[in-house]
C-alpha cells in the first residue's frame, strides 16, 4: 500500500525539489551529485541551496552539470 501511495505521488508530482548541497568550497560531495541526479529523474524543477563563503566555483560546477 505504501509503495502505491509513493508511486501515485510521483506520477502526479508537479512540485519542485530543493537539494541542500554539501561542498568543501571547491567541489560538491558525491552524495549531493547523486541527490541532484535523482531529483532530476523524478521530474519537476530542481533547485540547490549552496551556502558558505566563495561558493562561485561550486555553483558554476553544478550549473554546468545539469544544463
N, C-alpha and C positions, 0 to 999 in steps of 0.2 A: 504494500500500500504506500509506503513512504517513497519508494522508487517511482511509483506512478505520479505522486504529487510533484516530485522534483522534475520529472520529465515534462509534465504539464506546465510547470512554472517556466522551464527553459524554453519550451516551444512557444509560449505566449509572451515571452520576455521582450520588452521594448524599453527597458531602462538602461542606464549606463553603469559601468563598473569603475570603482576607484581602487587603484593599486598604490599602496604606500611603499615607495621604492627605498630599498636599502642600498647604500653605497659607501665607498671609502674616500670619496672626494674625487676619485679618478675613474672608477668603473663601478658598474652595477653588480650586485651579487647574483649568482646563478638562480637563486630562488625568485628574485624579482623578475628576471627574464622569463622564467617559467610561468610566473603569475600573469605577466602581460600577455604571453602567448596563449595561455588558457582563456583569459578574458576575451581576447580577440576571436577565439574559436567559438565561444558561447554566443557572440554577436552583440550588437549594440555598440554604443560609444565607450571607449576605454580612456580613462584619464589617469594620470600618475601624479602623486604628490612626492616631490623631491625636495627635502628640507636640508638645510645646512649652509655653510659658507662656501662661496666659489663653486657652485654646482653647475656652472655653464657647460663644462665638458661632459658631465654626466647627462644632463638634459639633452644636449645635442646628440649624444650617442643613442639615447632612447628614441628620439625623433627619427634618426636615420634607420634604426632597426625596423620601424613599423610605418614607413612612408610608402 
